[in-house]
Amino acid sequence: MSETISTTGGDRRLWAFVLGVAAVTIGVLLHLPMFWMGRDMGFRMVGMPMDSGMIAGMYLIVAGIAVAAYGLLPRNLSQQIAASSRIAVSAPEDAPLSWAHWRLMGVLVIALVIDIMKPASLGFTIPGMIDEYGVPRATVSLVPFVALVGTVLGSFVWGWVADIYGRKASILLSAVMFVGTSICGAMPSLAWNIGMCFMMGAAAGGMLPVTYALLAEMMPSRHRGWSLVLVGGLGAVGGYAAASLIAAWLEPIYSWRILWLANLPSGLMLVVLGTFIPESAKFLMARGRRAEAQKVMTQFGSTMHRIVPDEPAAPRGPTSAPIGRAFVGKLAALSLTAIGWGLVNFGLLLWLPVELIARGYSMEVSSRLLAASALIALPTVFLVAWIYSAWSAKKSLLAAIAVSLLGLAGVLWLALSDHASPVLPVALLIIGSNGIIAMLLPYAAESFPLRIRGRTTGWVAACSKAGGVLAQALAILAIVPTLAASALMIAVPMALSLLLVWRFGRETRGADLRDLDPEGHVFDKSGF
């Protein structure tokens, strides 16, 4: 654990972070007696008054997060930021993969599984909330709605946090917040659940882009594409599988609340795994920790050079974003793809458990069905990563969109038939949607010029959340469409995105991203 802090929080004291984590953990544990008191009533806590232990636990959680953040916060930020602007760290193009690379990929997959299983759990908690709180589905839909709004906010905030704390430290702080949000499982009122789910979304919002940024910096360039897709895909499939398996195995015993309480052990696991996540070498160099930075660079095959202050400026083109049919077409294509994915992932897949129960399936059977479908999708992640790097990046994305469209057609068939099995439609939806999200952000980052790459990739990521916000807004307004209408509604933007990606998407496999900057940008020979 000492290594965890020493590589993330500069010279901040270890005890501050440990004390913060301990305070958050104790704060969560103080909520469990009330939860256990409801065991004779099926763990129904609605209407129970909060005892003094729960209230004290909330204060401990807030204070613990603040203390943990203090333990990670580096000193002398202005000097460090100024120093970092004069240092460039880059990965060589042809470095072989080492054990350090594989270990980093494995740890980040687990981190994404833990991160993604939280929003994936929303669909399994909604039926239980409707039953326990006795409110219509439109009211309960506020829970996933505010969670998604939290992820939108978190996507912006965590980028800022990563620049100040470091990428590794932002992952650790996010994990501490995950632990704190597990008290959602002990909240006696829907209002408290809504508030805690907002915090959960805010904690989860930036994990994916921060993970991509860290992995992209550490991986050799020629292995970057498939590694990003593989880690993102395994995290997405694993997160959904973990949520559905917990729902299938534990929800019948401990009610829907166990899905939130599971954040306690999973968040603590992520804190421990932080020991195996290296900090950015550039971040370490900027903080004067050259020995640690050199050790990281040696492990991962990176090189370092200092920018000469009086070096003549490289010629640059206009600073405004390029305007043209191809640019607008690419951005529209990827934006529509992201919106369609959000409608599937945060809309249709969240509505399915309720719809299946309404069609006569038990809660346990529907949860096991979705778990089995998620497991079916797992092997496809490796295929997606392979075809993305070995066959065609553009055609791989088109194939994932096409599979999602087939899944939507299967849902339409399920809705119109009395005896159709939901296994194949759900499996196709999960396979297609996981393939899309695994490839979409890497493809977006490879499709736009350097000077606007962050903005365009961020915009596409925001669109993926916007689709979910739109889906849940419909539920809040009590106008959740039927399965047939949902499938048709989502198929329209998804089909349009297929056409636009085919027309305006570029092939990025084997392409030099510097070719996207035609105005004559000059790069150093290291490939940075």
N, C-alpha and C positions, 0 to 999 in steps of 0.2 A: 504493500500500500504506500510505503514511503516513496517508491519509485513513481507511483501514480501521480502524487502531488509534485514531486520534484521536477517532473517533465511537463507539468501543466501550469502550475501556479507560481513560477519563479521562486522567490525566496520566502513566500508566505508560509506560515507555520503549519505543520502537519496537523497539529491538534485542532486547529480551527475547522478544517474540513471534516475530520473524524467526529468532532463534537457536533457539527451540524448534521451529519448523517445519523448519528446516534439520537439526536433530538427529534429528527423527523421520524425515525423508526419507532421511538417510544411514543410519539404523538399518535402514530397509526395504531400501535398496540393498545393504547388507552380506549380506542373505539371498539375493540373486539368483545369486551364483556357485554356490552349492550346487544351486539349482534348475536352472541351465544345465548342470551336470555330469550331470544325468539325461536329457539330450536324446537320447542313444543308446538309452535304455531307455524311451522314450515318456514321459519326465519323471516316471518312478516313483521316488519318494524314500523309500519305506517301508524302514525298517531302517537308513538312513544315520545315522551319528553326527553330532551338531551340531558344527560347527567353531568355532574361537574367534571368527571374524567374526560368526557368527550370534548367539552369546552376547553379544558386545559390542554388536551391533545391538539386542538386546532391552533392554539397559541404557540405550542411547541413546534408544530410543523412550519408555521410562518417564520418563527425565529430561527429554526434550524436551517431553512433554505437560505436565509440571509447570512448566517454564520458560515455555511458551506461556500457561498459565493465569495465571502470575504477571504476564506482560506485559499481560493483559487485565483483571486484578483492579483495581477502583477502590479509592480510599482513602476514609477517614472514612465508613465505611458507616453508622454509627449516625446521624450528622448528616444524611447524604443521605436515609436512609429517613424520618427525621422531616420533612425539607423536602418530600419528595414527597407526604406525606399532606395538605399544604395547597395543592396545585396540581391543577387539573383541566384536562385537554386533551381536546378533543372535535372530531369531524369534523362539519361542517354537513350538514344533511339533503340539500340540493339542489346541492352543489358539482359542477361538471362534471368529467369525467375528463380528466386531463392526461397529458402524456408521462411524468411522474414515476410516475403510477399504473400505466400500462402497462408501464413498465420494471421496476417492482417486481414486478408479477405475473409477467413473463417470467423474472426472476431466481429467484423463489421456485419457479416450475415446475421449472426446472433443478435447484434444490436438492432438491426432493422426488423428482425422477427419480433423482438420485444416491443419495438416502437409501433409496428403496424398492427400487432394483435389488439392494441387498445381501441383504435377506431373500428377495427373489424369486429369487435365484441358488441358494438352498438346494436346490430340487428338481432342478436340473441337475447339482449336485455329488454327490448321493447315489449314483447308479449308479456313478460313477467311484470313489468312496470304497469302496463295497462290493467292487468288483473289485480295487483296489490293496491295501487292507488285509486282504482276505480274511476279513471278518467278516459276520455276518448283518445284514439290514436293520434288525432290532430294535436292534442295537448302534449302527449308524450314525445311527439316529433320535435318539440323544442330541444330535447336532449341532443340528438345528433346534429340539429341545426346549429346550436351554439358551439358544439364541439368543432364543427367545420369552420365556423367563424373564428374560433380560437386558433385553428391551424393556419388560416390565412394571416392572422396577426403574428403568429409565431414564426412564420416563414420570413417575415421582415425582421423581427426582433432578434432571432437567433443568428442571422447573418451578421448583425452588428455585434452580438455577444462573441461570436467566433473571432472577429477581428480584434477584440480587446482581450479576451481570455485565452484565445487559442482554440483550435478545432477540437482537440482532445478534451480540453476543459469544458467546452460547451456541451459535449456529449455527456460528461460526468454530471454537470449541473442539471441537464435535462433528465438524467436518470434519477437524481435526487428528487426532482419535482414529480416524476412518475411515482416514486414511493409515496409521496405525500398525497397524491390524488387517489390512492387506493381507498381512502376513507369514504369515497363515493358509495362503496358497498355497504356502509353502515349508516347512511343518511336516512332519517325517518320521513322526510318530506321530499316531494318532487322538486320543489324549489332549490333545495340544497343539492340535489343531484344535478340539476341544470348548471348551477354555479361551479360545481366540481368538474363537470364535463368540459366546461369552457377552459378551466385551468389545464385539464388533461390535453385538450387540443392545442393550447398554447405551448405546452411542454413538448408535444410531438411534432409541431409544425416544421421546425428547422432541422430535424434529424437527418432526413433524406438528402437535402442539398449539402449539408455539412459533411455527411459521409461520402458523397460523390466527390466533393472538393478534396478531402483528405486522401481518398484512394487515387484520384487522378494525379495528385502531386507525387505520390509514392510509386506508382506503377510505371514501368518502362513504356515508352510511347507506343511501341508496336503491340503491346498487350493491353492497352488501355481500354479499347472498345469492348472486347469480349468480357474483360474483368468487371467493368461497370455494369454491363447487362446481366452477367451471372450473379453478382452480388445483389443487385436490385431485384432481380427476378426471384432468387431464392428467399430474400427477405420478405417479398410480397406474398409468395406462396406459403412460406413457413409461418408468417404472421396470421394469415387467414386460417391455416390448418390448426395452429395452436389455439386460436380463439374458438374454433368449431369443436375441437377435441375437448377443451375444458367445458364447453357448453354441453357436450354429449355425455361426458363422464361425471362431472361434478354438479352441474346445474340441477339435475333431478334430485340431488341430495341436499345441497346447500342453497338452492334457489338461484335466481339470476344475479344476486349480489356477489356471488363468489367470483364472477367474471371481473369485477372491479377490485375485489380484495386480492386477486392474483397479482395485481401491480406491485404488492409489497415484495414478495420473493423475486419476481422478475426484475424489478428495479434495482434491488440490492445485487442481483447477479450481474447486472450491467455495470454497476459501480466497481465490482471486483474485476470484471473483464477489462475495465479501463487500464489496468496494469499492463495489458498486452497491446494497447493502442499507442503507437508512437506519436509524439508531437511533430508538427511541421518543422523541418530543419530551418527554414527561413525564420519562423517564429522564435526558435531557440537562438539563432544567431543575432537577431535583433535585440534579444535580452542579455547579450553578452555571455551566453552559456555555450562557448565554442566547442568545448570538449564533448558535450552531449550532442551538439549538432553534427560534429564530425562522426560520432559513433553512429548516429541515425543514417547519415549519408553513406557511410561505409556498408552498413547492413543492406541498404536499398539501392546501392549503385548510383547515387546522385552525385552531381558535381556542383561546385560553387565557384562563382567569380564575382568580383567587385566591380561595380560600374564606375568608370573613371569620371570624376566631376567635370573635367573640361573637355569631355568627349563631345564632338559635334553632334548636334541633334539629328536624328534620322528624319528624312523627309516624310511628311505625313499628308494625307489627303484631307478633305474637308471633314470637320468634326460632326456634322449632322449625320443622322442615320440615312442610309441610302433609300431613296424613294424610287420605286419602279414596280412594274407588273410582277416580275419574278419575286421580289422581296415581299410584296403584299400577299402574293399567292402562297408562298411558303409559310408565312406567319399565319395566314387564315387557315391553311391546311392543318398545321400542327395545333392551332388553337381549337379548331372544331374537333380534332381527334381527342384533345384533352378534355373538352367539355363532354363529349360522348362517353369517355371513360369515367368521368365523375358521375354522370347520370347512372351508369351501370353499377359502379362500385359503391357509391353512397346513396343510390336510390333503389334500383331494382333489386340488388342483392340484399339490401337491408329490409325491403318489403317482403321478400320471398318467404322468410320463416312464418310471418303472420299469415300470408296467403296460403301457405301449405297447411297450417293448422286449421284455417277456415275451410279447406277442402277435405278435412277429415284426418290429416296426419297428426300424431301427437307431437308435443314439443321435443321429446327425446328422439323420435324418429326423424323429424325435420333437421335437428341438429346433427344427427349421425349421417344423414344424407349429404348435407353440405360439407361435413368433414371428409366423407369419402370422395366427394367431387374435388375438394381441395387437394387430396392426396393424388388423385388422377393427374392433376395439373403439375405436380412436382417434377416428374421426369421431363416434361416439356421445357422447363427452364434451361436445361443443359442444351437442348436442341436449339432454343432461341439464341442462346449465347454463341453457339457454333455457327448457325446460319448468318447471324449478324456480322461476324468477323470473317467467315470463310466463303459465304455465298454472296450476299448483297445486303447492305444496311437498309436501303430504300425498300427492296422487295420483302425483306423480313418484316418491316413495319406494315407494309401493305397486307402481308399474309395474316398478321395479328388482327388487323382491322377486319379482314374478311372472316376470320374465325369468330370474332365477336358478332358480326352480322349473322352468321349461321346460328349462334347461340340465341340471338334475339328472335330469329325465325322459329327456333325450337320452343322458346317461351310462348310465342304466338300460337303454335300448334298445341302446346300444353294447355293454354287458356281456352282453346276452342274445342278440346277433346275431353271427354269425361274419364277416360281410362289411360291417358298417356302418362308415361313415367317421366318424372322431372330430372332423372339422373343425367341423361345426355345433354339437355339444354343447359343445366347448371354447370356441368363440366366444361362445355364449350365456352360459356360466358367467363368462367374463371380462367380458363386457359388463354382465351383471347385478351381479356382485360389485364391479366398479369403480363402477357407478352407486350402489350401496348405500354404499360407503365414502366416496364423494364427497359424498353428501347427508346421511349419518347424523349426523355430529357437528355440522354447521351446524343441522340440524333439531332435534337435541337441545338445542342452546344457545338456540334460539328457542321451546322448548316448556315451559320451567320458569322459575319466578320468579327474580328477580335474586339473592336471598340464598342460594339453593341451586343456582344455575346451574352454578357451577364443580364442585360435588360430583357433581351428576347427570351432567353431560357427561363428567367424569372416570370415573365409574362405567361409562358406556356404552363409553368407549374401553377401559377395562380388560376389559370383557366380550368385546370383539373379540379381544383377546390370549388371553383364557381359552379361547375356542373352539379356537385353535391349540394351546395347551398341552394341552388334552384330546385333540386329534387325535394329537399326537406322543407323548403318554403311552401311547396304544393301540399305537403302533408300537414303542415301547420294550418294552412287555410282550409283544411278538410276537403281538399279536392284531389286526393290521391287517386290517380287513374287506375283502372283495372289492369290486370296483367296484359291483356291484349292491347289496350291503349298505350300502356307504358312501353311495350316492345315497339309498337309503331312509332311512338313519339321519339324514342331514342334512335331508332333505325334511320330516321331522316338525316340528322347531322352526321351520324356515323357513315352513312353511304356517301354523303357529300364530301366528307373528309377523305374517303377512299379515292374519290375522283380527283380531288385537289392535290393529294400527296402524289398520286400517279402523274399528274400534269406538272406540278411545280417542284416536287421534291428532287433533291440532287443525290447522286450516289456518293457517299462519303467513305466507303471502304477503300483503303489504300490511298486516299487523297491527302495531300498536304494542306493542312488548314491555313497555311500562310497564303495559299492561292486565293483565299477568300478576300484578301486585302490587296486589291489591284492598284492602290494609290502609291505603292512603292515603299511600304514599311520595311525597314531594315532590321534583321534579327541577327543575334550573335550566332556563332558557329555551333554552340552547344545545343541549339534547337529550342531555346527557351522562348 
